[in-house]
Amino acid sequence: MKAIVDAEACIGCGLCADACPAVFEMGDDNIAKVKLAMVPKDAEASCREAATACPTEAIKLQDS
């Protein structure tokens, strides 16, 4: 699975980084960033939770 953050849609709430810190982090510009090219298997559930929780739907998940 691959996670993608739409920087234009991100409002910097930080929910994704809280839900799945293995994959997401907040950048210096307060916009979420993806830390890993591919989501580790053990982080897939929390990554899906982060995508679902995103208030602006800025996170997209793609099957690899």
HELIX and SHEET records of a PDB file:
HELIX    1   1 LEU A   15  ALA A   19  1                                   5    
HELIX    2   2 LYS A   41  ALA A   43  5                                   3    
HELIX    3   3 GLU A   44  ALA A   53  1                                  10    
SHEET    1   A 2 LYS A   2  VAL A   5  0                                        
SHEET    2   A 2 ILE A  59  GLN A  62 -1                                        
SHEET    1   B 2 PHE A  24  MET A  26  0                                        
SHEET    2   B 2 ALA A  32  VAL A  34 -1                                        
END                                                                             
